[in-house]
Amino acid sequence: MILSGSENVWAVVLGWNHAEDTIECLRSIQAGEGVKPTLLYTDNGSEPKQVDLILNAVPEAKVLRHPKNVGVSRGFNGGLAHALQQGADYILMANNDTIFGADALQQLLAGAGRHPGAGLLVPKIFYHDHPEVVWSAGSKYRKFPPSIVMRSTPSADDGRYDRRTNLPFSTLCTVLLRSETLREVGLMNPNFLFYYEDYDLCQRIRDGGYEIRLVPESKTLHKVERVTRDSTASPSFWVTYGKSYGIFSRFHRRHWWMSGPFHAGYVMARSLYEGGAESLSNFRKGLREGRKVELMPIATWDGEGVDPVEVVRN
C-alpha cells in the first residue's frame, strides 16, 4: 500500500509550561521534509504568558487550552478528538519535550503505507543530551522480574534495533496513530493521570486486531531529564504508580502476566528497594485507591468523555 500524499495528517503536541520546549518541538515538525501536517498544540493548564509565547513564536499552529492540568491522557484527548473531528487520517502524537528528525514524520507515514494493519507506528527515540544513544525503540515484556521495559542501548546505537518489527508495547511520547484505530478502540484512557496509560492504549490497539510497528528509519530526540524530575523517593511517585497499576489491572484482567500478583509483587519489591518502607506503603496506598476508584469510560473520538477545551486559535 502506497499512500497517496493527499492524506489529512495532523500533529498533536501536548505541553505544560516550558514554552521553549514546545516551540522547538513544533518548529522541528514544521521543518520536516515532504509532509506538512496541521499543527495543533494542546496546552495542559500552563500559565497564560507561556501560551502567549507559543502563539507568537509559531503563528501557524492551532491552539487549544485546558483551564487546568488534567494529566497526560485527558490532556491529549482534547487534541486527538479535535483532529479526528476535523477528518484527520493520521495523527502524530508527541510530548512537547521531543524534537523530530528532518524526515521523521515522512518515514513514519511510509511505514504506515508498508503496514496497513498497523494502528500505531513508533520511531527510534534517542536521548536529547546523548543523541547517539537509543532511549526507546519500542517496549517488550520481560518475564523476570515481570515487567514491561523499553528496548534501549547502554551506549552508542549499535544497530540492534534497525530491523522493522512488530512490537508488543511502546512509550507514547512520540508515535504516529492511524485514525481508524482510534475511532475503533477509543482515545487515551482518562482514568490514568500518568503511568500505564501507554501500556493501556497499546494493549487496546492489539486487542482490536491492529499491530504496533517500529519504523527504525524515523528518528526523534527526547529531553528525558525534563520528565524525570519526580524521583522514586517522592511519595507522589509511588502513590501514582500504585493507583495506575490498580486501574490497569481492572481494565486488563485477562492479561494476568501484567495485571496479576506477579507484576504487583515485583513493583512492591522495587518500591521497597528504591525508597524503603515508606515508598512501599505509598505504593500500596495508591494500589488500594486504584482498585476502588470509580472508573470513567474510555473517551471516544466524537467527544464523549473528553474534557472541554478552550479554542485559543483555530
Number of C-alpha atoms within 10 A of each C-alpha: 10 12 13 7 10 8 14 16 25 25 27 29 27 26 24 23 17 17 23 14 20 28 20 19 20 26 18 17 24 20 14 17 14 12 19 16 20 20 23 25 29 29 33 25 19 18 15 12 11 17 26 12 15 22 19 11 17 17 11 16 21 17 23 23 25 20 15 14 16 16 16 22 23 26 28 27 28 29 27 32 22 20 24 22 12 11 13 21 16 25 24 25 21 23 23 28 26 25 27 25 17 18 19 24 27 18 22 26 26 17 27 24 15 13 17 14 15 23 24 31 27 28 27 24 26 26 18 19 12 14 16 15 19 27 23 21 26 28 18 15 17 12 11 9 13 16 17 18 15 18 17 19 18 9 11 12 16 12 10 10 19 14 11 12 14 16 20 18 27 29 20 18 17 26 23 26 25 23 20 15 21 24 14 13 20 21 25 26 26 24 22 25 19 17 18 21 23 19 19 19 23 24 18 21 23 19 11 13 12 19 22 25 26 27 26 22 17 23 23 22 25 25 18 15 11 11 10 9 9 11 12 16 14 14 18 16 19 27 23 22 25 29 28 24 26 24 26 23 23 15 14 16 12 11 11 12 18 20 19 16 12 16 20 22 13 15 21 20 14 16 25 16 12 14 19 13 13 15 24 23 19 24 28 21 16 24 23 17 18 25 18 13 12 10 15 10 12 15 24 21 23 14 17 12 18 24 16 14 20 14 12 15 14 9
